[in-house]
């Protein structure tokens, strides 16, 4: 390889690494230094050399084990000079960003969208913010802006908070005390990943549209090395539910659905195997097998058959039986009604 090409490649890699460092420190200041070095694939010595380069460029930061990364200078944050039409276009385009599937990007973009209104004059600023909150935040994500703002503050300031949270099962609200760690986006919804000091397991997720109110406590959250745990649990989710343990799920798709299923990447663990008759064996390792069942049922009851695990197959069979009984009962009622009418 020519010397100039080698030099350009090394230079490009270094620029890419510097950009990654800036993004990680801005988006996730509480992560451990060892975890960041592992993801970057660099030594501690190289990292501190990169920090010096960034400081010369105007991006300075410090690190302590107790408080994580703290930005001390950020000359790389430009002042936006956007026209009114530009701001409005960018703000409401964020309402469609969920389709990209870039979870953390969406959560950050929502905050950016509200900041774009800061350059508008009153009363137009308040009117645009109200509309943005209604269309994008509340209708698009089901989340109250004040809830997102308070939880973001809790993450940044390491503040323990109390949240008034609606139970998914009972629909009742109760107060939960949590250490907010990360806000992320998954399958068109915003979530909070938090530590519950008095619960087991201590790391849990909360859907932001079920948070009614947030109150700050005087307690400072301890430094919690959660990154490896979070990414592992997130990788095990098929749709929403995260967990440490996984279950093998095997679905046989009939030919009418097999080709469509095979075209998509539904989970990073998926394995696909076509059978001679055109059926497709779809295998994944996930924390919540019922999510796979609900997803597969969307292709039609006659198109998907659960093979593993046995308990999920039995559960699917029970659902089919109850559905058949419902249809048969309705048909008998309609036949009896026709006899009476006749």
Secondary structure by P-SEA (a helix, b strand, c coil): ccaaaaaaaaaaaaaaaaaaaaaaaaccccccaaaaaaaacccaaaaaaaaaaaaaaccccccccccccccccccccccccccaaaaaaaaaaccccccccaaaaaaaaaaaaaaaaccccaaaaaaaaaaaaaccccccccccaaaaaaaaaaaaaccccccbbbbccccbbbbbbbbcccccccccbbbbbcccccccccccccccccccccccccccccccccaaaaaaaaaaccccccccbbbbbbbbbccccaaaaaaccccccbbbbbccccbbbbbbbcccaaaaaaaaacccccccccccaaaaaaaaaaaaaaaaaaaaaaaaaaaaaaaaac
